Amino acid sequence: MLPAHPRLSFPLRRTWLTRSSIESWPFKVIDQEGSPMVEVEYLGENKIFSPQEISSMVLTKVRLFLENIISPLIPQFLTDEGSRRS
């Protein structure tokens, strides 16, 4: 199992799907026209997202996080901007 990251509001790890675990989730899984959707409260509004939208948001955050960590380690001449200057 993956350890829960202290900054995550919902731990990213495998859980057994029991009634009590589902009821403790900070979101609802609903059926919308035969497709599973995730309903969350965001900024005081109820919003509905598809699993693909959730995956896209997570991957975007991961990409931005990694860019912030890795970009200082990459020499400037290896970046697109640096190669245009030479």
Secondary structure, 3 states (H helix, E strand, C coil): CCCCCCCCCCCCCCCCCCHHHHHCCCCEEEEECCEEEEEEEECCEEEEECHHHHHHHHHHHHHHHHHHHHHHHCCHHHCHHHHHHC
